[in-house]
Amino acid sequence: SQKIEQNSEALNIQEGKTATLTCNYTNYSPAYLQWYRQDPGRGPVFLLLIRENEKEKRKERLKVTFDTTLKQSLFHITASQPADSATYLCALDRAGGFKTIFGAGTRLFVKA
Amino acid sequence: SQTIHQWPATLVQPVGSPLSLECTVEGTSNPNLYWYRQAAGRGLQLLFYSVGIGQISSEVPQNLSASRPQDRQFILSSKKLLLSDSGFYLCAWSRGGNTGELFFGEGSRLTVL
């Protein structure tokens, strides 16, 4: 069955450092991969989408890489701030599909 | 700009009681609409999606049903709640043709006692 794996352990980093979160998947051939941010008790907020033919995408302090051979995406937050503390969800989609599947997320804590 | 409203935000219901969660989207036409459920520490589980009025696709056999009576209204219902229906329910929309990005509501926390 399709599976998305994100590090279930929380990631603790110091303010100003780069946070790197990992998303691995199996039994799936996504057309694109997305990252969302979710704060406690709130709905997820879309951050970035990267397509299967793209290796890297950036948006301000965020960078996403997508390796379809390794079946892995890395999500980087540079110059991290305490306000970046949240749970980050990885999600996959097939082309023309409506069934976005989500990982369980990784909790990030940025210490001042 | 587009907005999505979901209510109620919090709900405590006894086992066997009915359920109705509502979701409306403003500022867009013919959106794709979704209901997800999120259990603590787990990923979002897709329950239903709809590409048009009256068109509902169910992903998981369960005690729930969905309806889309209007273009921008999506309702999640149950006739008799089970304890296992407790969770965080999220409504979402995406643009027609499925560009990928999902826009979520604030969620409804359901506790079945």
gemmi code that builds the backbone of each chain (N, CA, C; Angstrom):
import gemmi

chains = {
    "A": [
        ("SER", (0.843, -1.191, 0.000), (0.000, 0.000, 0.000), (0.880, 1.242, 0.000)),
        ("GLN", (0.271, 2.353, -0.398), (1.007, 3.623, -0.431), (1.368, 4.058, 0.978)),
        ("LYS", (2.575, 4.590, 1.113), (3.021, 4.982, 2.445), (3.888, 6.212, 2.356)),
        ("ILE", (3.631, 7.160, 3.246), (4.471, 8.346, 3.377), (5.060, 8.329, 4.775)),
        ("GLU", (6.355, 8.512, 4.863), (7.023, 8.493, 6.163), (7.688, 9.825, 6.437)),
        ("GLN", (7.338, 10.397, 7.572), (8.011, 11.580, 8.050), (8.524, 11.264, 9.453)),
        ("ASN", (9.605, 11.882, 9.826), (10.202, 11.604, 11.119), (9.205, 11.931, 12.226)),
        ("SER", (8.817, 10.910, 12.967), (7.819, 11.121, 14.020), (8.400, 11.840, 15.222)),
        ("GLU", (9.726, 11.817, 15.346), (10.350, 12.519, 16.461), (10.390, 14.004, 16.156)),
        ("ALA", (10.192, 14.805, 17.177), (10.253, 16.251, 16.998), (11.680, 16.675, 16.695)),
        ("LEU", (11.790, 17.728, 15.926), (13.085, 18.296, 15.580), (13.278, 19.587, 16.377)),
        ("ASN", (14.348, 19.624, 17.168), (14.651, 20.809, 17.968), (15.907, 21.466, 17.421)),
        ("ILE", (15.811, 22.744, 17.067), (16.979, 23.439, 16.567), (17.053, 24.834, 17.176)),
        ("GLN", (18.221, 25.408, 17.060), (18.462, 26.747, 17.593), (18.080, 27.794, 16.551)),
        ("GLU", (17.574, 28.896, 17.016), (17.229, 29.998, 16.128), (18.416, 30.375, 15.258)),
        ("GLY", (18.161, 30.640, 13.989), (19.198, 31.028, 13.051), (19.784, 29.870, 12.268)),
        ("LYS", (19.584, 28.652, 12.760), (20.087, 27.476, 12.052), (19.111, 27.070, 10.950)),
        ("THR", (19.560, 26.134, 10.108), (18.695, 25.596, 9.058), (18.023, 24.310, 9.550)),
        ("ALA", (16.711, 24.274, 9.427), (15.952, 23.069, 9.761), (15.762, 22.251, 8.501)),
        ("THR", (15.998, 20.952, 8.588), (15.804, 20.070, 7.437), (14.870, 18.935, 7.834)),
        ("LEU", (13.751, 18.842, 7.128), (12.761, 17.808, 7.379), (12.728, 16.859, 6.191)),
        ("THR", (12.470, 15.589, 6.473), (12.525, 14.554, 5.450), (11.163, 13.922, 5.223)),
        ("CYS", (10.885, 13.622, 3.968), (9.656, 12.919, 3.597), (10.045, 11.791, 2.647)),
        ("ASN", (9.763, 10.568, 3.011), (10.018, 9.414, 2.157), (8.694, 8.746, 1.809)),
        ("TYR", (8.625, 8.171, 0.616), (7.379, 7.514, 0.227), (7.675, 6.205, -0.496)),
        ("THR", (6.710, 5.307, -0.450), (6.838, 4.008, -1.114), (5.541, 3.663, -1.828)),
        ("ASN", (5.669, 2.813, -2.843), (4.505, 2.317, -3.597), (3.659, 3.453, -4.151)),
        ("TYR", (4.335, 4.464, -4.673), (3.601, 5.617, -5.192), (4.446, 6.297, -6.255)),
        ("SER", (3.794, 6.828, -7.265), (4.481, 7.611, -8.297), (3.795, 8.963, -8.389)),
        ("PRO", (4.169, 9.885, -7.544), (3.467, 11.174, -7.511), (3.822, 12.064, -8.687)),
        ("ALA", (2.836, 12.821, -9.121), (3.092, 13.851, -10.123), (3.647, 15.092, -9.454)),
        ("TYR", (3.246, 15.293, -8.205), (3.803, 16.411, -7.460), (3.694, 16.156, -5.965)),
        ("LEU", (4.482, 16.921, -5.263), (4.609, 16.773, -3.817), (4.427, 18.153, -3.199)),
        ("GLN", (3.733, 18.163, -2.063), (3.444, 19.440, -1.404), (3.910, 19.410, 0.047)),
        ("TRP", (4.162, 20.596, 0.561), (4.446, 20.765, 1.990), (3.451, 21.761, 2.577)),
        ("TYR", (2.972, 21.401, 3.765), (2.019, 22.238, 4.489), (2.545, 22.483, 5.900)),
        ("ARG", (2.106, 23.602, 6.451), (2.391, 23.903, 7.849), (1.082, 23.796, 8.627)),
        ("GLN", (1.148, 23.180, 9.824), (-0.042, 23.093, 10.661), (0.302, 23.503, 12.083)),
        ("ASP", (-0.401, 24.495, 12.585), (-0.272, 24.910, 13.975), (-1.298, 24.155, 14.812)),
        ("PRO", (-1.034, 23.996, 16.123), (-1.944, 23.193, 16.968), (-3.384, 23.684, 16.896)),
        ("GLY", (-4.302, 22.757, 16.647), (-5.715, 23.083, 16.608), (-6.162, 23.866, 15.395)),
        ("ARG", (-5.305, 23.965, 14.388), (-5.649, 24.745, 13.189), (-5.594, 23.843, 11.950)),
        ("GLY", (-6.155, 24.324, 10.865), (-6.056, 23.597, 9.613), (-4.692, 23.814, 8.968)),
        ("PRO", (-4.232, 22.852, 8.168), (-2.940, 23.008, 7.482), (-2.969, 24.183, 6.505)),
        ("VAL", (-1.794, 24.777, 6.327), (-1.643, 25.893, 5.391), (-0.617, 25.493, 4.335)),
        ("PHE", (-0.998, 25.651, 3.075), (-0.130, 25.284, 1.963), (1.118, 26.162, 1.933)),
        ("LEU", (2.279, 25.515, 1.704), (3.544, 26.249, 1.623), (4.143, 26.190, 0.217)),
        ("LEU", (4.412, 24.977, -0.255), (5.122, 24.816, -1.524), (4.634, 23.558, -2.233)),
        ("LEU", (4.692, 23.618, -3.560), (4.404, 22.460, -4.397), (5.555, 22.293, -5.360)),
        ("ILE", (6.014, 21.062, -5.520), (7.091, 20.772, -6.463), (6.653, 19.621, -7.353)),
        ("ARG", (6.888, 19.739, -8.644), (6.443, 18.735, -9.602), (7.529, 17.681, -9.809)),
        ("GLU", (7.148, 16.558, -10.365), (8.070, 15.412, -10.516), (9.247, 15.749, -11.406)),
        ("ASN", (9.079, 16.718, -12.299), (10.183, 17.060, -13.199), (11.024, 18.226, -12.676)),
        ("GLU", (10.756, 18.644, -11.447), (11.525, 19.704, -10.822), (12.405, 19.105, -9.724)),
        ("LYS", (13.613, 19.590, -9.628), (14.537, 19.084, -8.616), (14.466, 19.901, -7.338)),
        ("GLU", (14.212, 21.200, -7.506), (14.287, 22.090, -6.353), (13.344, 23.265, -6.572)),
        ("LYS", (12.786, 23.739, -5.456), (11.964, 24.937, -5.535), (12.205, 25.754, -4.271)),
        ("ARG", (12.205, 27.079, -4.439), (12.450, 27.974, -3.304), (11.343, 29.004, -3.173)),
        ("LYS", (11.128, 29.397, -1.931), (10.191, 30.475, -1.647), (10.672, 31.136, -0.365)),
        ("GLU", (11.220, 32.327, -0.507), (11.751, 33.075, 0.626), (12.761, 32.209, 1.397)),
        ("ARG", (12.527, 31.892, 2.653), (13.480, 31.088, 3.414), (13.248, 29.590, 3.270)),
        ("LEU", (12.324, 29.189, 2.438), (11.978, 27.776, 2.275), (12.597, 27.211, 1.012)),
        ("LYS", (13.050, 25.961, 1.104), (13.554, 25.264, -0.065), (13.100, 23.808, -0.001)),
        ("VAL", (12.611, 23.308, -1.124), (12.173, 21.923, -1.213), (12.942, 21.248, -2.333)),
        ("THR", (13.399, 20.037, -2.073), (13.991, 19.203, -3.116), (13.149, 17.957, -3.288)),
        ("PHE", (13.199, 17.396, -4.490), (12.351, 16.243, -4.817), (13.185, 15.274, -5.650)),
        ("ASP", (13.447, 14.106, -5.103), (14.235, 13.096, -5.786), (13.339, 11.881, -6.014)),
        ("THR", (12.851, 11.728, -7.251), (11.919, 10.639, -7.554), (12.622, 9.285, -7.619)),
        ("THR", (13.957, 9.303, -7.750), (14.697, 8.031, -7.738), (14.803, 7.508, -6.314)),
        ("LEU", (15.156, 8.396, -5.400), (15.230, 8.028, -3.992), (13.853, 7.972, -3.344)),
        ("LYS", (12.859, 8.520, -4.016), (11.505, 8.640, -3.457), (11.561, 9.433, -2.149)),
        ("GLN", (12.144, 10.619, -2.263), (12.369, 11.421, -1.074), (12.271, 12.903, -1.400)),
        ("SER", (11.753, 13.654, -0.426), (11.764, 15.110, -0.493), (12.386, 15.638, 0.786)),
        ("LEU", (13.189, 16.690, 0.632), (13.746, 17.395, 1.779), (13.168, 18.803, 1.812)),
        ("PHE", (12.818, 19.242, 3.014), (12.231, 20.565, 3.214), (13.149, 21.328, 4.149)),
        ("HIS", (13.658, 22.472, 3.676), (14.618, 23.244, 4.445), (14.011, 24.602, 4.810)),
        ("ILE", (14.254, 25.002, 6.047), (13.926, 26.364, 6.473), (15.248, 26.996, 6.919)),
        ("THR", (15.697, 27.983, 6.183), (16.950, 28.639, 6.543), (16.682, 29.794, 7.508)),
        ("ALA", (17.719, 30.134, 8.270), (17.609, 31.227, 9.246), (16.329, 31.065, 10.068)),
        ("SER", (16.166, 29.898, 10.660), (14.911, 29.572, 11.346), (14.638, 30.530, 12.512)),
        ("GLN", (13.348, 30.713, 12.775), (12.879, 31.620, 13.826), (11.910, 30.861, 14.736)),
        ("PRO", (11.762, 31.299, 15.974), (10.788, 30.639, 16.858), (9.388, 30.573, 16.237)),
        ("ALA", (9.027, 31.559, 15.418), (7.715, 31.563, 14.763), (7.562, 30.434, 13.739)),
        ("ASP", (8.670, 29.800, 13.382), (8.599, 28.662, 12.454), (8.188, 27.378, 13.166)),
        ("SER", (8.116, 27.410, 14.468), (7.737, 26.228, 15.249), (6.307, 25.822, 14.882)),
        ("ALA", (6.168, 24.583, 14.417), (4.876, 24.069, 13.951), (5.083, 22.618, 13.519)),
        ("THR", (4.014, 21.993, 13.067), (4.119, 20.676, 12.444), (4.090, 20.855, 10.937)),
        ("TYR", (4.973, 20.167, 10.256), (5.076, 20.290, 8.804), (4.676, 18.953, 8.168)),
        ("LEU", (3.712, 19.051, 7.250), (3.145, 17.874, 6.607), (3.606, 17.765, 5.166)),
        ("CYS", (3.936, 16.569, 4.777), (4.266, 16.248, 3.386), (3.044, 15.613, 2.751)),
        ("ALA", (2.768, 15.918, 1.484), (1.595, 15.363, 0.823), (1.927, 15.031, -0.632)),
        ("LEU", (1.304, 13.986, -1.147), (1.578, 13.532, -2.510), (0.298, 13.482, -3.328)),
        ("ASP", (0.445, 13.724, -4.634), (-0.674, 13.667, -5.563), (-0.247, 13.004, -6.861)),
        ("ARG", (-1.208, 12.300, -7.471), (-0.999, 11.842, -8.844), (-1.582, 12.886, -9.781)),
        ("ALA", (-1.145, 12.865, -11.026), (-1.676, 13.788, -12.013), (-3.149, 13.534, -12.234)),
        ("GLY", (-3.951, 14.592, -12.198), (-5.380, 14.467, -12.447), (-6.148, 13.795, -11.352)),
        ("GLY", (-5.487, 13.523, -10.242), (-6.177, 12.843, -9.151), (-6.705, 13.813, -8.131)),
        ("PHE", (-7.557, 13.327, -7.261), (-8.109, 14.152, -6.205), (-7.774, 13.602, -4.832)),
        ("LYS", (-7.000, 12.583, -4.799), (-6.767, 11.884, -3.540), (-5.398, 12.207, -2.985)),
        ("THR", (-5.231, 13.435, -2.556), (-3.972, 13.814, -1.922), (-3.783, 13.003, -0.653)),
        ("ILE", (-2.625, 12.377, -0.508), (-2.344, 11.612, 0.704), (-1.280, 12.337, 1.508)),
        ("PHE", (-1.437, 12.311, 2.826), (-0.593, 13.080, 3.727), (0.228, 12.183, 4.641)),
        ("GLY", (1.416, 12.653, 4.968), (2.182, 12.046, 6.043), (1.672, 12.547, 7.378)),
        ("ALA", (2.174, 11.933, 8.450), (1.729, 12.296, 9.800), (2.351, 13.594, 10.277)),
        ("GLY", (3.400, 14.060, 9.596), (4.016, 15.327, 9.956), (5.183, 15.194, 10.903)),
        ("THR", (6.015, 16.222, 10.878), (7.140, 16.338, 11.807), (6.984, 17.637, 12.574)),
        ("ARG", (7.095, 17.541, 13.898), (6.983, 18.724, 14.744), (8.330, 19.402, 14.831)),
        ("LEU", (8.370, 20.676, 14.561), (9.601, 21.461, 14.615), (9.504, 22.463, 15.763)),
        ("PHE", (10.548, 22.484, 16.586), (10.665, 23.480, 17.655), (11.929, 24.290, 17.415)),
        ("VAL", (11.774, 25.598, 17.313), (12.917, 26.485, 17.129), (13.100, 27.277, 18.422)),
        ("LYS", (14.257, 27.108, 19.042), (14.520, 27.762, 20.332), (15.224, 29.093, 20.126)),
        ("ALA", (14.774, 30.086, 20.862), (15.399, 31.417, 20.777), (16.749, 31.427, 21.493)),
    ],
    "B": [
        ("SER", (-10.825, 37.716, -2.710), (-10.030, 36.566, -2.299), (-10.963, 35.450, -1.825)),
        ("GLN", (-10.419, 34.245, -1.832), (-11.217, 33.088, -1.454), (-11.129, 32.834, 0.048)),
        ("THR", (-12.229, 32.431, 0.609), (-12.248, 32.059, 2.029), (-13.044, 30.780, 2.196)),
        ("ILE", (-12.743, 30.074, 3.253), (-13.463, 28.843, 3.569), (-13.895, 28.914, 5.028)),
        ("HIS", (-15.150, 28.606, 5.260), (-15.698, 28.647, 6.608), (-16.196, 27.260, 6.968)),
        ("GLN", (-15.901, 26.870, 8.186), (-16.272, 25.532, 8.652), (-16.821, 25.682, 10.070)),
        ("TRP", (-17.931, 25.000, 10.330), (-18.512, 25.084, 11.677), (-19.349, 23.858, 11.989)),
        ("PRO", (-19.537, 23.541, 13.293), (-18.994, 24.275, 14.445), (-17.521, 23.959, 14.661)),
        ("ALA", (-16.850, 24.762, 15.433), (-15.430, 24.559, 15.694), (-15.211, 23.416, 16.682)),
        ("THR", (-16.121, 23.288, 17.617), (-16.009, 22.250, 18.642), (-17.377, 21.630, 18.876)),
        ("LEU", (-17.380, 20.319, 19.047), (-18.647, 19.619, 19.212), (-18.439, 18.424, 20.131)),
        ("VAL", (-19.289, 18.285, 21.143), (-19.274, 17.118, 22.024), (-20.635, 16.457, 21.910)),
        ("GLN", (-20.635, 15.213, 21.453), (-21.886, 14.528, 21.172), (-21.917, 13.156, 21.830)),
        ("PRO", (-23.089, 12.698, 22.264), (-23.182, 11.331, 22.814), (-23.205, 10.309, 21.692)),
        ("VAL", (-22.757, 9.104, 22.034), (-22.831, 7.989, 21.087), (-24.277, 7.808, 20.644)),
        ("GLY", (-24.458, 7.578, 19.343), (-25.791, 7.338, 18.805), (-26.514, 8.586, 18.348)),
        ("SER", (-25.954, 9.746, 18.614), (-26.593, 10.995, 18.194), (-26.186, 11.329, 16.755)),
        ("PRO", (-26.953, 12.202, 16.086), (-26.607, 12.572, 14.706), (-25.526, 13.646, 14.674)),
        ("LEU", (-24.978, 13.828, 13.468), (-23.916, 14.817, 13.281), (-24.151, 15.589, 12.000)),
        ("SER", (-23.846, 16.874, 12.042), (-23.835, 17.668, 10.820), (-22.744, 18.721, 10.943)),
        ("LEU", (-21.745, 18.620, 10.080), (-20.698, 19.634, 9.990), (-20.846, 20.319, 8.646)),
        ("GLU", (-20.734, 21.638, 8.649), (-20.934, 22.386, 7.416), (-19.681, 23.148, 7.005)),
        ("CYS", (-19.563, 23.319, 5.715), (-18.413, 24.000, 5.146), (-18.890, 24.803, 3.935)),
        ("THR", (-18.480, 26.055, 3.868), (-18.794, 26.858, 2.692), (-17.540, 27.569, 2.215)),
        ("VAL", (-17.475, 27.757, 0.922), (-16.349, 28.429, 0.296), (-16.878, 29.689, -0.385)),
        ("GLU", (-16.143, 30.763, -0.277), (-16.525, 32.019, -0.926), (-15.413, 32.497, -1.840)),
        ("GLY", (-15.798, 33.194, -2.887), (-14.811, 33.822, -3.757), (-14.293, 32.964, -4.888)),
        ("THR", (-14.931, 31.828, -5.124), (-14.514, 30.965, -6.221), (-15.731, 30.177, -6.705)),
        ("SER", (-15.647, 29.667, -7.922), (-16.747, 28.886, -8.472), (-16.281, 27.485, -8.819)),
        ("ASN", (-17.212, 26.539, -8.672), (-16.958, 25.148, -9.024), (-15.673, 24.593, -8.401)),
        ("PRO", (-15.497, 24.796, -7.111), (-14.295, 24.225, -6.488), (-14.447, 22.726, -6.303)),
        ("ASN", (-13.336, 22.034, -6.171), (-13.355, 20.674, -5.651), (-13.404, 20.796, -4.130)),
        ("LEU", (-14.208, 19.963, -3.494), (-14.371, 20.040, -2.046), (-14.009, 18.714, -1.397)),
        ("TYR", (-13.482, 18.782, -0.192), (-12.951, 17.594, 0.484), (-13.313, 17.614, 1.973)),
        ("TRP", (-13.495, 16.437, 2.519), (-13.524, 16.253, 3.969), (-12.391, 15.296, 4.348)),
        ("TYR", (-11.562, 15.758, 5.294), (-10.495, 14.939, 5.852), (-10.748, 14.761, 7.348)),
        ("ARG", (-10.202, 13.704, 7.899), (-10.202, 13.505, 9.348), (-8.761, 13.294, 9.790)),
        ("GLN", (-8.424, 13.891, 10.931), (-7.074, 13.784, 11.452), (-7.131, 13.237, 12.866)),
        ("ALA", (-6.575, 12.062, 13.062), (-6.463, 11.506, 14.400), (-5.157, 11.997, 15.014)),
        ("ALA", (-5.097, 12.042, 16.315), (-3.925, 12.564, 17.017), (-2.658, 11.834, 16.563)),
        ("GLY", (-1.637, 12.599, 16.135), (-0.360, 12.013, 15.755), (-0.372, 11.241, 14.446)),
        ("ARG", (-1.443, 11.408, 13.694), (-1.538, 10.666, 12.441), (-1.799, 11.614, 11.275)),
        ("GLY", (-1.591, 11.086, 10.088), (-1.809, 11.900, 8.893), (-3.279, 12.129, 8.629)),
        ("LEU", (-3.549, 13.056, 7.757), (-4.927, 13.338, 7.369), (-5.460, 12.185, 6.518)),
        ("GLN", (-6.645, 11.760, 6.842), (-7.301, 10.685, 6.097), (-8.418, 11.278, 5.253)),
        ("LEU", (-8.348, 11.081, 3.941), (-9.398, 11.585, 3.059), (-10.664, 10.766, 3.250)),
        ("LEU", (-11.769, 11.453, 3.534), (-13.054, 10.781, 3.734), (-13.916, 10.871, 2.478)),
        ("PHE", (-14.115, 12.077, 1.977), (-14.953, 12.304, 0.804), (-14.356, 13.429, -0.037)),
        ("TYR", (-14.644, 13.370, -1.330), (-14.357, 14.523, -2.159), (-15.472, 14.684, -3.178)),
        ("SER", (-15.586, 15.913, -3.701), (-16.676, 16.238, -4.630), (-16.156, 17.182, -5.699)),
        ("VAL", (-16.468, 16.851, -6.942), (-16.048, 17.719, -8.046), (-17.202, 18.558, -8.581)),
        ("GLY", (-18.395, 18.356, -8.030), (-19.536, 19.143, -8.478), (-20.756, 18.866, -7.620)),
        ("ILE", (-21.797, 19.666, -7.818), (-23.030, 19.518, -7.050), (-23.567, 18.097, -7.174)),
        ("GLY", (-23.849, 17.495, -6.034), (-24.426, 16.159, -6.021), (-23.462, 15.037, -6.336)),
        ("GLN", (-22.211, 15.359, -6.634), (-21.213, 14.337, -6.969), (-20.300, 14.116, -5.765)),
        ("ILE", (-20.428, 12.938, -5.158), (-19.661, 12.624, -3.952), (-18.913, 11.318, -4.167)),
        ("SER", (-17.633, 11.325, -3.846), (-16.835, 10.101, -3.875), (-16.394, 9.801, -2.454)),
        ("SER", (-16.632, 8.559, -2.055), (-16.286, 8.126, -0.706), (-15.002, 7.308, -0.743)),
        ("GLU", (-14.099, 7.626, 0.151), (-12.817, 6.943, 0.155), (-12.732, 5.810, 1.179)),
        ("VAL", (-13.457, 5.939, 2.257), (-13.337, 4.971, 3.344), (-14.727, 4.571, 3.794)),
        ("PRO", (-15.025, 3.261, 3.784), (-16.336, 2.843, 4.308), (-16.438, 3.183, 5.782)),
        ("GLN", (-17.511, 3.804, 6.165), (-17.577, 4.303, 7.529), (-19.006, 4.677, 7.872)),
        ("ASN", (-19.117, 5.283, 9.010), (-20.410, 5.667, 9.558), (-20.813, 7.066, 9.124)),
        ("LEU", (-20.125, 7.624, 8.138), (-20.355, 9.008, 7.755), (-20.843, 9.107, 6.317)),
        ("SER", (-21.459, 10.230, 5.988), (-21.870, 10.514, 4.618), (-21.615, 11.983, 4.336)),
        ("ALA", (-21.570, 12.341, 3.078), (-21.352, 13.729, 2.693), (-22.362, 14.123, 1.630)),
        ("SER", (-22.649, 15.419, 1.575), (-23.550, 15.931, 0.541), (-23.062, 17.293, 0.082)),
        ("ARG", (-23.405, 17.607, -1.145), (-23.040, 18.908, -1.714), (-24.305, 19.488, -2.353)),
        ("PRO", (-25.124, 20.138, -1.556), (-26.387, 20.658, -2.086), (-26.234, 21.896, -2.954)),
        ("GLN", (-25.147, 22.640, -2.766), (-24.870, 23.826, -3.575), (-23.410, 23.800, -4.004)),
        ("ASP", (-23.074, 24.624, -4.974), (-21.729, 24.592, -5.557), (-20.632, 24.774, -4.513)),
        ("ARG", (-20.885, 25.642, -3.522), (-19.823, 25.970, -2.579), (-20.161, 25.554, -1.152)),
        ("GLN", (-21.002, 24.539, -1.026), (-21.390, 24.044, 0.283), (-21.164, 22.549, 0.361)),
        ("PHE", (-20.529, 22.124, 1.440), (-20.212, 20.714, 1.612), (-20.586, 20.347, 3.044)),
        ("ILE", (-21.330, 19.256, 3.189), (-21.827, 18.882, 4.512), (-21.395, 17.464, 4.835)),
        ("LEU", (-20.945, 17.259, 6.049), (-20.578, 15.934, 6.547), (-21.598, 15.523, 7.597)),
        ("SER", (-22.141, 14.318, 7.461), (-23.232, 13.910, 8.342), (-23.036, 12.495, 8.862)),
        ("SER", (-23.737, 12.235, 9.936), (-23.860, 10.869, 10.438), (-25.236, 10.740, 11.091)),
        ("LYS", (-25.850, 9.576, 10.955), (-27.149, 9.353, 11.596), (-26.954, 8.930, 13.052)),
        ("LYS", (-25.885, 8.147, 13.289), (-25.619, 7.661, 14.654), (-24.108, 7.618, 14.874)),
        ("LEU", (-23.613, 8.490, 15.722), (-22.185, 8.567, 15.959), (-21.663, 7.391, 16.784)),
        ("LEU", (-20.436, 7.012, 16.467), (-19.710, 5.994, 17.222), (-18.562, 6.664, 17.960)),
        ("LEU", (-18.051, 6.002, 18.994), (-16.895, 6.540, 19.698), (-15.724, 6.782, 18.752)),
        ("SER", (-15.564, 5.880, 17.787), (-14.442, 5.955, 16.846), (-14.569, 7.115, 15.867)),
        ("ASP", (-15.698, 7.818, 15.873), (-15.858, 8.985, 15.000), (-15.201, 10.227, 15.584)),
        ("SER", (-14.753, 10.162, 16.816), (-14.076, 11.312, 17.417), (-12.826, 11.661, 16.612)),
        ("GLY", (-12.564, 12.956, 16.483), (-11.387, 13.382, 15.745), (-11.494, 14.828, 15.327)),
        ("PHE", (-10.519, 15.235, 14.548), (-10.450, 16.610, 14.034), (-10.816, 16.542, 12.553)),
        ("TYR", (-11.918, 17.176, 12.186), (-12.431, 17.117, 10.820), (-12.094, 18.411, 10.090)),
        ("LEU", (-11.557, 18.229, 8.914), (-11.122, 19.374, 8.131), (-11.795, 19.383, 6.776)),
        ("CYS", (-12.353, 20.515, 6.433), (-12.894, 20.734, 5.099), (-11.824, 21.453, 4.276)),
        ("ALA", (-11.754, 21.173, 3.007), (-10.769, 21.828, 2.148), (-11.349, 22.009, 0.752)),
        ("TRP", (-10.745, 22.930, 0.019), (-11.130, 23.102, -1.387), (-9.874, 23.224, -2.237)),
        ("SER", (-10.035, 22.901, -3.501), (-8.980, 23.144, -4.480), (-9.650, 23.661, -5.742)),
        ("ARG", (-8.870, 24.267, -6.596), (-9.428, 24.823, -7.824), (-9.872, 23.692, -8.748)),
        ("GLY", (-10.870, 23.947, -9.524), (-11.346, 22.969, -10.474), (-10.234, 22.544, -11.409)),
        ("GLY", (-10.184, 21.258, -11.744), (-9.108, 20.749, -12.563), (-7.949, 20.270, -11.732)),
        ("ASN", (-8.021, 20.494, -10.449), (-7.046, 19.977, -9.483), (-5.619, 20.445, -9.752)),
        ("THR", (-5.314, 21.661, -9.325), (-3.953, 22.158, -9.453), (-3.074, 21.669, -8.317)),
        ("GLY", (-3.645, 21.019, -7.334), (-2.848, 20.442, -6.274), (-3.024, 21.109, -4.940)),
        ("GLU", (-2.889, 22.432, -4.883), (-2.943, 23.095, -3.583), (-4.319, 22.923, -2.946)),
        ("LEU", (-4.304, 22.527, -1.688), (-5.523, 22.434, -0.909), (-5.576, 23.598, 0.065)),
        ("PHE", (-6.772, 24.174, 0.202), (-6.972, 25.279, 1.128), (-7.944, 24.784, 2.204)),
        ("PHE", (-7.467, 24.740, 3.426), (-8.218, 24.121, 4.516), (-8.983, 25.140, 5.352)),
        ("GLY", (-10.092, 24.657, 5.906), (-10.793, 25.412, 6.925), (-10.080, 25.260, 8.258)),
        ("GLU", (-10.662, 25.857, 9.282), (-10.042, 25.853, 10.595), (-10.270, 24.560, 11.359)),
        ("GLY", (-11.133, 23.717, 10.868), (-11.331, 22.417, 11.500), (-12.463, 22.397, 12.505)),
        ("SER", (-12.992, 21.189, 12.719), (-14.042, 20.955, 13.721), (-13.595, 19.810, 14.614)),
        ("ARG", (-13.489, 20.090, 15.890), (-13.064, 19.068, 16.842), (-14.292, 18.354, 17.369)),
        ("LEU", (-14.436, 17.063, 17.041), (-15.590, 16.274, 17.467), (-15.161, 15.282, 18.538)),
        ("THR", (-15.847, 15.321, 19.655), (-15.641, 14.345, 20.720), (-16.941, 13.598, 20.928)),
        ("VAL", (-16.879, 12.282, 20.781), (-18.059, 11.444, 20.994), (-17.884, 10.726, 22.323)),
        ("LEU", (-18.849, 10.894, 23.210), (-18.747, 10.324, 24.556), (-19.714, 9.166, 24.754)),
    ],
}
model = gemmi.Model(1)
for chain_id, residues in chains.items():
    chain = gemmi.Chain(chain_id)
    for i, (resn, *xyz) in enumerate(residues, 1):
        res = gemmi.Residue()
        res.name, res.seqid = resn, gemmi.SeqId(i, " ")
        for name, pos in zip(("N", "CA", "C"), xyz):
            atom = gemmi.Atom()
            atom.name, atom.element = name, gemmi.Element(name[0])
            atom.pos, atom.b_iso = gemmi.Position(*pos), 0.0
            res.add_atom(atom)
        chain.add_residue(res)
    model.add_chain(chain)
structure = gemmi.Structure()
structure.add_model(model)
structure.setup_entities()
